[in-house]
Amino acid sequence: MKGVQTDSKEIETLGTALLKTGTLLMSAGANTGRVRTTVNRIAEAFGYSVELHISQRAITLTIMDEDESSFFSRLRRTPPHVINFQTITAISTISWLVIEEQWTIEQYSIELKKVDNIPHFPRWMVLLLVGMAGAGFCALAEGSAIDMLFTFIASTVGLFVRQESVKANFNPYLSVYFAAFTASLIAGLAHKLGIGDAGNHAFVTSVLFLIPGVPLINSFSDIIDGNIQNGITRGFTGLILSFTIALGVLTVSFIYQF
């Protein structure tokens, strides 16, 4: 009886950790296939098999041993999706170390908790780099130095507005609209005041930082892998975000009469 209890406790600890692994990967921007592969890899390293149902909002996991004598089934909601490649890389590394170094379940659980404590880049650095990226896109579009300056300011302030909107618990799509509107409003000043180039490159490139590249790429990847439901969901999410960006730009175009 004591051995059965130990096995039951072990499988529950593993199941909880695997659920956390899956939800962390989904929220960080991993595609469905990667989530499934990583969770299965870790479970098999400990001698268990798993069945997964993965959606955008939650993951359901069922885990059993080879004799199906131990059983675990639970659902866990996925945290808000915030793209974080550091989290994906850290969990991928852990999944391989579990196999190569033959970790115990306790070791795996302890290392997984450290993933939550991975420091994010400072906010000022993110704002600065996004602004520089926007200016870089403007340069690639052959914008003038003035346009690059306005794009830098527009992208930086636009991202700041989006971050503040998210902190204020606005709808994510509204947050993107506010950011697109703000960035376009600032960038459009260069052309409106007659100090930008005729191509209005600042206005065009100022909102590129909002393009939902990860959801659209994951949508295509999920559909190719046969994860149709998640692929369609991510695809529609990307389309709605794209429409929201276009709406923000259109609003400013109406104001400036471009």
C-alpha positions in Angstrom: 0.0 0.0 0.0 2.9 2.3 0.8 4.4 1.8 -2.6 1.1 2.6 -4.3 0.8 5.8 -2.4 4.3 6.8 -3.3 3.6 6.1 -7.0 0.4 8.1 -6.8 2.2 11.1 -5.3 5.0 10.8 -7.8 2.6 10.7 -10.8 0.7 13.7 -9.4 3.9 15.7 -9.0 4.9 14.9 -12.5 1.5 15.6 -14.0 1.4 19.0 -12.3 4.9 19.9 -13.6 4.0 18.7 -17.1 0.9 20.8 -17.1 2.9 23.8 -16.1 5.4 23.1 -18.8 2.7 23.0 -21.4 0.9 26.1 -20.3 4.2 28.1 -20.0 5.1 27.1 -23.6 1.7 28.0 -25.0 1.7 31.4 -23.3 5.3 32.1 -24.4 4.4 31.6 -28.1 5.3 28.0 -28.9 3.3 26.2 -31.5 1.1 23.3 -30.6 3.4 20.7 -32.0 6.3 21.9 -30.0 4.2 21.8 -26.8 3.1 18.3 -27.5 6.6 17.1 -28.4 8.2 18.6 -25.3 5.7 17.3 -22.8 5.8 13.8 -24.4 9.6 13.8 -24.3 9.7 14.6 -20.6 7.0 12.1 -19.7 8.6 9.3 -21.6 11.9 10.0 -19.9 10.2 9.2 -16.6 8.5 6.1 -18.1 5.0 7.5 -18.4 2.7 8.1 -21.4 0.5 11.1 -21.7 -2.6 12.2 -23.6 -3.0 15.9 -24.3 -5.8 18.2 -25.4 -4.3 21.6 -26.1 -6.4 24.7 -26.8 -5.5 28.4 -26.7 -7.0 28.9 -23.2 -6.3 25.6 -21.4 -4.5 22.3 -21.5 -5.9 19.0 -20.4 -3.4 16.2 -19.5 -3.9 12.6 -18.7 -0.9 10.6 -17.6 -0.5 6.8 -16.9 2.4 4.4 -16.2 3.1 1.4 -18.4 0.7 -0.8 -16.5 -2.0 1.9 -16.3 -2.0 1.3 -12.5 -1.4 5.0 -11.7 -3.6 7.7 -13.2 -3.7 11.5 -13.3 -6.0 13.8 -15.2 -6.3 17.5 -14.8 -7.0 20.8 -16.7 -4.9 24.0 -16.3 -5.7 27.4 -17.8 -3.1 29.0 -19.9 -1.7 32.3 -18.7 -2.2 35.4 -20.9 -0.1 35.0 -24.0 3.1 37.1 -23.9 5.8 36.2 -26.4 8.9 35.1 -24.5 11.5 33.1 -26.4 13.7 32.9 -23.3 11.0 30.8 -21.7 10.7 28.5 -24.7 14.5 28.0 -24.8 14.8 27.4 -21.1 12.1 24.7 -21.1 13.6 23.1 -24.2 16.9 22.9 -22.5 15.3 21.3 -19.4 13.5 18.7 -21.5 16.8 17.5 -22.9 18.7 17.6 -19.6 16.0 15.4 -18.0 17.0 12.7 -20.5 20.8 13.2 -20.7 21.4 13.6 -16.9 18.5 11.3 -15.8 16.9 13.8 -13.5 14.5 12.9 -10.8 10.9 14.3 -10.9 11.9 16.5 -8.0 14.8 17.9 -9.9 12.7 18.6 -12.9 10.0 20.4 -10.8 12.6 22.5 -9.1 14.3 23.6 -12.3 10.9 24.3 -13.9 10.1 26.7 -11.0 13.2 28.7 -12.0 11.7 29.4 -15.4 9.1 31.6 -13.8 11.9 33.7 -12.3 13.7 34.3 -15.6 14.3 38.1 -15.6 12.7 40.0 -18.4 14.6 42.7 -20.3 14.3 46.1 -18.7 11.3 48.1 -20.0 13.5 51.0 -21.1 15.6 48.6 -23.2 12.6 47.1 -24.9 11.2 50.5 -25.7 14.6 51.7 -27.0 15.1 48.6 -29.2 11.6 48.6 -30.6 12.1 52.3 -31.5 15.4 51.5 -33.2 13.9 48.6 -35.1 11.1 50.9 -36.4 13.7 53.4 -37.5 15.6 50.6 -39.2 12.5 49.6 -41.1 12.1 53.2 -42.2 15.7 53.3 -43.4 15.1 50.0 -45.4 12.1 51.8 -47.0 14.5 54.6 -48.0 13.0 57.1 -45.6 14.9 60.3 -44.8 16.7 61.0 -41.5 13.7 63.0 -40.3 11.4 60.2 -41.1 13.6 57.8 -39.2 13.5 60.1 -36.2 9.7 60.4 -36.3 9.4 56.6 -36.7 11.7 56.0 -33.7 9.6 58.3 -31.5 6.3 56.9 -32.9 7.2 53.3 -32.3 8.6 53.9 -28.8 5.5 55.9 -27.7 3.2 53.5 -29.4 4.6 50.5 -27.6 4.5 52.5 -24.3 0.8 53.1 -24.9 0.1 49.5 -25.6 2.0 48.4 -22.4 0.0 50.9 -20.3 -3.3 49.8 -21.9 -2.5 46.2 -21.0 -1.6 47.2 -17.4 -5.0 49.0 -17.2 -6.7 45.8 -18.3 -8.1 47.1 -21.6 -9.2 44.5 -24.1 -6.0 43.3 -26.0 -7.4 44.4 -29.3 -8.2 47.8 -28.0 -4.6 48.0 -26.7 -3.3 47.4 -30.2 -5.7 49.9 -31.6 -4.6 52.6 -29.2 -0.9 51.8 -30.0 -1.5 51.9 -33.8 -3.4 55.1 -33.5 -0.7 56.8 -31.3 2.2 55.7 -33.5 0.4 56.7 -36.7 -0.6 60.1 -35.2 3.0 60.9 -34.3 4.6 59.5 -37.5 2.0 61.3 -39.7 3.2 64.7 -38.3 6.3 64.5 -40.4 4.3 64.5 -43.5 1.6 66.8 -42.3 4.2 69.5 -41.3 6.0 69.1 -44.6 9.3 68.0 -43.0 9.1 64.4 -44.1 9.7 62.9 -47.5 6.9 62.6 -50.1 6.7 58.9 -49.7 5.5 59.3 -46.1 7.7 56.4 -45.0 7.4 57.2 -41.3 3.7 56.8 -41.4 3.9 53.5 -43.2 6.6 51.9 -41.0 5.6 53.3 -37.6 3.2 50.4 -36.8 5.3 47.5 -38.0 6.2 46.6 -34.4 2.6 45.6 -33.9 2.4 43.1 -36.7 1.3 39.7 -35.2 4.0 37.6 -36.8 4.1 34.9 -34.2 0.4 34.1 -34.1 0.3 34.0 -38.0 3.4 31.8 -38.2 2.1 29.5 -35.5 -1.3 29.3 -37.2 0.3 28.0 -40.4 2.5 25.6 -38.5 -0.4 24.2 -36.5 -2.5 23.7 -39.6 0.4 21.9 -41.3 0.9 19.7 -38.3 -2.8 18.8 -38.1 -3.7 20.9 -35.1 -6.5 22.5 -37.1 -8.5 24.0 -34.2 -5.5 25.9 -32.7 -4.3 26.9 -36.2 -7.7 28.4 -37.1 -7.9 30.2 -33.7 -4.4 31.7 -34.0 -5.1 32.6 -37.6 -8.2 34.5 -36.7 -6.4 36.2 -33.8 -3.7 37.4 -36.2 -6.3 38.6 -38.7 -8.2 40.5 -36.0 -5.0 42.1 -34.7 -4.1 43.1 -38.3 -7.5 44.6 -38.8 -7.1 46.5 -35.5 -3.8 47.9 -36.7 -5.3 48.9 -40.0 -8.2 50.6 -38.2 -5.8 52.7 -36.1 -3.9 53.8 -39.2 -7.2 54.5 -41.0 -8.4 56.7 -38.2 -5.3 58.8 -38.3 -5.5 59.0 -42.1 -9.0 60.4 -41.8 -7.8 63.0 -39.2 -4.9 64.1 -41.4 -6.8 63.7 -44.6 -4.0 61.6 -46.2 
